[in-house]
């Protein structure tokens, strides 16, 4: 059977183990349940949403677009330079 490894800090792992143990499961069992849920529903079994910071950035970009403040690039290198300088 294949093995999957993930990196997680020790505190989060211990907190996760406590919750899973209360359910009478092991980490392996919980992960298999999670994987089976993804397979059977063909979806991640929880809502994934952007961070507040990302939402603000998208709203700002949309506002700039509506106000005609966006830049157009034909040269990919110039686009990357602009993005690098801006972020």
Buried (B, 14 or more C-beta within 10 A) or exposed (E): EEEEEEEEEEEEEEEEEEEBEEEEBEEEEBBEBEEEEEEEEEEEEEEEEEEEEEEEEEEEEEEEEEEEEEEEEEEEEEEEEEEEEEE
